[in-house]
Amino acid sequence: MKTLIWAIVILIISVGILAETRYSIIVNPPIVSKLDRLTGDTWIANSGTWIKVKHAGPESVAAEGEKIKAESSKK
């Protein structure tokens, strides 16, 4: 019974530590960002609300590059 109590206490403490250290806040004025260590998401503070940053994947970067090339060739 004593081992079960110790296991529960250790579990509660570890969950508390994980909850406290989940986010890493970076402040570089005027930008405040929050990095989620579990999911890898990035959040930016804007007007008091946190907005999730959508990272561009390789496909969208390549498509954007092709669009820029097409626009420059038209001129």
C-alpha positions as CSV (number, residue, x, y, z in Angstrom):
1,M,0.0,0.0,0.0
2,K,2.9,2.4,0.8
3,T,4.4,1.8,-2.6
4,L,1.2,2.6,-4.3
5,I,0.9,5.9,-2.4
6,W,4.6,6.8,-3.4
7,A,3.8,5.9,-7.0
8,I,0.8,8.2,-7.0
9,V,2.8,11.0,-5.4
10,I,5.6,10.7,-7.9
11,L,3.1,10.6,-10.8
12,I,1.4,13.8,-9.5
13,I,4.7,15.6,-9.1
14,S,5.9,14.6,-12.6
15,V,2.7,15.7,-14.2
16,G,3.0,19.1,-12.4
17,I,6.6,19.5,-13.6
18,L,5.6,18.7,-17.2
19,A,2.8,21.2,-17.1
20,E,5.1,23.9,-15.8
21,T,7.8,23.3,-18.3
22,R,5.6,22.6,-21.4
23,Y,6.0,26.1,-22.9
24,S,9.1,28.2,-23.4
25,I,8.4,31.9,-23.6
26,I,10.8,34.0,-25.7
27,V,10.6,37.8,-25.4
28,N,12.3,39.9,-28.1
29,P,10.5,43.2,-28.2
30,P,8.2,43.8,-29.9
31,I,7.6,40.0,-30.5
32,V,6.6,37.6,-27.7
33,S,6.5,34.0,-28.7
34,K,5.6,30.8,-27.0
35,L,7.0,27.4,-28.0
36,D,5.1,24.2,-27.2
37,R,7.7,21.6,-26.3
38,L,5.2,18.7,-26.7
39,T,3.7,19.4,-30.1
40,G,6.3,21.8,-31.6
41,D,3.8,24.5,-32.2
42,T,4.7,28.2,-32.1
43,W,2.4,30.9,-30.8
44,I,2.8,34.7,-31.1
45,A,1.1,37.2,-28.8
46,N,-0.9,39.8,-30.7
47,S,-3.2,42.3,-28.9
48,G,-3.4,40.1,-25.8
49,T,-4.3,36.9,-27.6
50,W,-2.1,34.0,-28.6
51,I,-2.2,33.2,-32.4
52,K,-0.8,29.9,-33.7
53,V,1.9,30.3,-36.4
54,K,1.4,28.2,-39.5
55,H,4.8,27.2,-40.8
56,A,5.3,26.9,-44.6
57,G,6.0,23.4,-45.8
58,P,8.4,22.6,-48.6
59,E,5.5,22.4,-51.1
60,S,4.1,25.8,-50.4
61,V,7.6,27.4,-50.4
62,A,8.3,25.8,-53.9
63,A,4.9,27.0,-55.1
64,E,5.5,30.5,-53.9
65,G,8.9,30.5,-55.6
66,E,7.3,29.4,-58.9
67,K,4.7,32.2,-58.6
68,I,7.4,34.8,-58.1
69,K,9.3,33.5,-61.1
70,A,6.2,33.6,-63.3
71,E,5.4,37.2,-62.2
72,S,9.0,38.4,-62.9
73,S,9.0,36.7,-66.3
74,K,5.8,38.6,-67.3
75,K,7.5,42.0,-66.8
